[in-house]
């Protein structure tokens, strides 16, 4: 009788676990491109030229498999070499790693950041975001329910945080520009971190960065005066 009770208990537990398993989600609608329209660029980190001094870093003390690599990607339309989350295939399950920029000073003429990236992750469960000193950095087109969501299934580095999830890809638009406002950090020397995280099942190509540019949408006064000479 005891064995029967134990067996029934085991089946109930298994049933609960199965019932709680997620339903795999395909990448959702593409992100809306929002460029900064930079006319002055102080830092042009073009990854087709080099890795630009970006480094990988831990973004979750509880774990996460490393994923960021610099090199040639198999993603269609990749503009030369890029930083990407596994260049030759899908990212692994239980991934979590940050990509850290070189340090730079934020001034009135370096208070905007534009990135060119490609995103394809499992909607709602895997995702990405951008941070400064562990503080979430919102894009100009802020993370919201129409183009992004909170990751909800224990994705390292971005779990239950606002960010992008799903896809930036359509037949005519694979790589999209996004703008970030850095003005809150004016007068500071900062590094920007690009965090990626996945949960325990279902993977896609991931997140790829072609460039990161720091500058402004107006020409600095000192350069304006040079143009008039």
C-alpha positions, 0 to 999 in steps of 0.5 A, a space after each residue: 500500500 505504501 508503494 502505491 501511495 508513493 507512486 501516486 505522489 510521484 505521478 502528481 508531482 510530475 503532473 504539476 511540473 509538466 503543467 507548469 512547463 511553458 509553451 514555447 514562443 516564436 519571435 514576435 513582431 519586429 522592433 521599431 527602428 528609432 535612430 538618433 540622427 547623429 550629426 556629430 560622432 565622438 566615438 564610432 565603434 564599428 565592429 566591422 573594423 575591430 572588436 573596438 575594445 569591448 569586453 565580455 563580463 558577468 551580469 548575473 552572480 547566480 550563473 549564465 553560460 557565456 555567449 558573446 563573440 566577435 567575428 564573422 556571423 552567419 546571420 544574413 545581411 550582417 555588415 562584416 564582423 560583429 559582436 554576437 551571441 554565438 556567431 555560428 548558430 543559436 545561443 545555448 539554453 541558460 545563457 547569461 553574459 554582458 558585453 561591456 563598452 570602453 569607458 567614456 565621458 558623457 558631456 553635452 555633445 556625447 549624450 546620445 548612443 545609437 546602436 545597429 543591431 539584429 535580434 531574434 529571441 524566444 518571445 517573453 522568455 529570452 531577451 536583452 537590455 542595456 545598462 549602466 552600472 547595473 541600472 537599466 538604460 531606456 531607449 528613446 522608444 522606451 521598452 513597452 508591450 508593443 515592441 518588448 516585454 518583461 522576461 518571465 522564465 528565469 532568464 539570466 541577467 534580464 529576468 523580470 526586467 524590461 527589455 527587448 524580446 522577440 525579433 527585429 527581423 522582417 523580410 526587408 529590415 533585419 538590422 535596426 537602429 536604436 537610440 539611447 539618451 545618456 544625458 542623465 550621466 552628463 559629467 560622469 565617466 561610464 561604461 555601457 553594458 549590453 546584457 543577454 539572457 535565456 532560459 532553460 529551453 528553446 533558442 534562436 540566433 540571438 542578439 548581434 551588434 554591428 556598431 555603437 556610436 556616441 555623439 549628438 544630433 547637433 554639431 558642437 559649438 566649437 566645431 560650428 565656429 570652425 566651419 565658419 572660418 
